[in-house]
Amino acid sequence: MEKVIEVRDLGRNYKLSKGIKTALEKVNFEVYKGEVFGLLGPNGAGKTTTIKILTTLLLPTSGEAKVLGYNVVNESNKIRDQINFVYGGERGVYGRLTAVEYMHYFCTLYKIPKRKQKEMITELLSLVGLSESVNQKIHMFSKGMIQRLHIARCLINDPKILFLDEPTIGLDPIGAKLLRDLVKELSGKGITIILTTHYMQEADELCNRIAFIKNGKISLIGDPVHIKESCNHLNLYEATMSIYEIQKLEKNENINNLEIEEIKAPFYTIRFEMKDMEMKHDQLTKYLTNFGEVFKLQKREISLEDAYIHHMKDVG
Ligand SMILES: Nc1ncnc2c1ncn2[C@@H]1O[C@H](COP(=O)(O)OP(=O)(O)OP(=O)(O)O)[C@@H](O)[C@H]1O
């Protein structure tokens, strides 16, 4: 498999008025051609810093990063021609322009010959599902439409790698789904995609491989199935029950990561991790009767979110 990104012992410090902030420390990973590669981690973990370095917007302070075989430090021009990026919640659109005018503007910046622009714009706006809105002013667009317009803009230079930093942030469920479908379509066309997101279901749906990053270090890399399997030891349950002793349940030391969803008080669905691995199903049902009446109790499949929460539990 062809490596399109190689990151070796990458580090980045930021100078602060009081000392130095280490945003990345000895980060190692690679990305293969055609992959959707997810970079997941809590706020401040170092995702954007990594993406800024790979898109040549920021220099590393140690280590090495190569994109398409070129070094981000001294071969940035060769990289820039072949990649593109969209930052989530990006504003940079000119509301008074129509979608077509906006695209013409960027085609000119990218030095696309005039005679080719019209066909290219029609094709790209159709690809991102904006054919119906080509002559509409951008200030009338929904956030999802704007985000898809950004992606159309990013495709003008026919990038081999597309970096999407939280592309669905702030989008409604339909807008987010359209964007996810677009990511799948672009991936199907052979574009390598580097994605950051805080939505674990989205990462699970889209990514071939995922890296968990915390405190500037990669803590785990694998495909979503492998990552979920790494948490097979977790004892996760879901119960439907009436609860009369909510506080007692919340304070119980045997029960971790408790989520309580109200159906209609006193009826709840609860999700939790049982610390006591020895407790059998019947014993657990009995144990839960300390807090109310149990109608249904079942073991729960491990989701990517469960794995993420487990791996990030020591992040401050
Ligand atoms: N220009 C800067 N100056 C100083 N510190 C910075 C700068 N940019 C980022 N940092 C710090 O570096 C760390 C990593 O930030 P980064 O933006 O890469 O995290 P992130 O994972 O993208 O977070 P988020 O999910 O919130 O976008 C954070 O502690 C952040 O405060």
The ligand as an SDF file (V2000), in Angstrom:
LIG
                    3D

 31 33  0  0  0  0  0  0  0  0999 V2000
   -1.1470   29.5330   18.7080 N   0  0  0  0  0  0  0  0  0  0  0  0
   -1.0920   28.8850   19.8710 C   0  0  0  0  0  0  0  0  0  0  0  0
   -0.4320   29.4100   20.9230 N   0  0  0  0  0  0  0  0  0  0  0  0
   -0.3530   28.7550   22.0910 C   0  0  0  0  0  0  0  0  0  0  0  0
   -0.9220   27.5560   22.3200 N   0  0  0  0  0  0  0  0  0  0  0  0
   -1.5960   26.9800   21.3200 C   0  0  0  0  0  0  0  0  0  0  0  0
   -1.7250   27.6160   20.0410 C   0  0  0  0  0  0  0  0  0  0  0  0
   -2.4670   26.8090   19.2380 N   0  0  0  0  0  0  0  0  0  0  0  0
   -2.7720   25.7260   19.9830 C   0  0  0  0  0  0  0  0  0  0  0  0
   -2.2610   25.8310   21.2240 N   0  0  0  0  0  0  0  0  0  0  0  0
   -2.3730   24.8550   22.3080 C   0  0  0  0  0  0  0  0  0  0  0  0
   -1.8890   23.6090   21.8360 O   0  0  0  0  0  0  0  0  0  0  0  0
   -2.7060   22.5370   22.2930 C   0  0  0  0  0  0  0  0  0  0  0  0
   -3.2270   21.7600   21.1040 C   0  0  0  0  0  0  0  0  0  0  0  0
   -4.1660   22.5980   20.4150 O   0  0  0  0  0  0  0  0  0  0  0  0
   -4.9570   22.0980   19.1190 P   0  0  0  0  0  0  0  0  0  0  0  0
   -5.7130   23.2700   18.5980 O   0  0  0  0  0  0  0  0  0  0  0  0
   -4.0190   21.4180   18.1920 O   0  0  0  0  0  0  0  0  0  0  0  0
   -5.9410   21.0210   19.7480 O   0  0  0  0  0  0  0  0  0  0  0  0
   -7.2140   20.2960   19.0990 P   0  0  0  0  0  0  0  0  0  0  0  0
   -7.0480   18.8550   19.3930 O   0  0  0  0  0  0  0  0  0  0  0  0
   -7.3660   20.6710   17.6790 O   0  0  0  0  0  0  0  0  0  0  0  0
   -8.4000   20.8820   19.9620 O   0  0  0  0  0  0  0  0  0  0  0  0
   -9.9460   21.2300   19.5380 P   0  0  0  0  0  0  0  0  0  0  0  0
  -10.6690   19.9180   19.5040 O   0  0  0  0  0  0  0  0  0  0  0  0
  -10.4010   22.0870   20.6530 O   0  0  0  0  0  0  0  0  0  0  0  0
   -9.9190   21.9130   18.2170 O   0  0  0  0  0  0  0  0  0  0  0  0
   -3.7880   23.1650   23.1520 C   0  0  0  0  0  0  0  0  0  0  0  0
   -3.3870   23.0950   24.4940 O   0  0  0  0  0  0  0  0  0  0  0  0
   -3.8380   24.5880   22.6820 C   0  0  0  0  0  0  0  0  0  0  0  0
   -4.2480   25.4440   23.7210 O   0  0  0  0  0  0  0  0  0  0  0  0
  1  2  1  0
  2  3  1  0
  2  7  2  0
  3  4  2  0
  4  5  1  0
  5  6  2  0
  6  7  1  0
  6 10  1  0
  7  8  1  0
  8  9  2  0
  9 10  1  0
 10 11  1  0
 11 12  1  0
 11 30  1  0
 12 13  1  0
 13 14  1  0
 13 28  1  0
 14 15  1  0
 15 16  1  0
 16 17  2  0
 16 18  1  0
 16 19  1  0
 19 20  1  0
 20 21  2  0
 20 22  1  0
 20 23  1  0
 23 24  1  0
 24 25  2  0
 24 26  1  0
 24 27  1  0
 28 29  1  0
 28 30  1  0
 30 31  1  0
M  END
$$$$
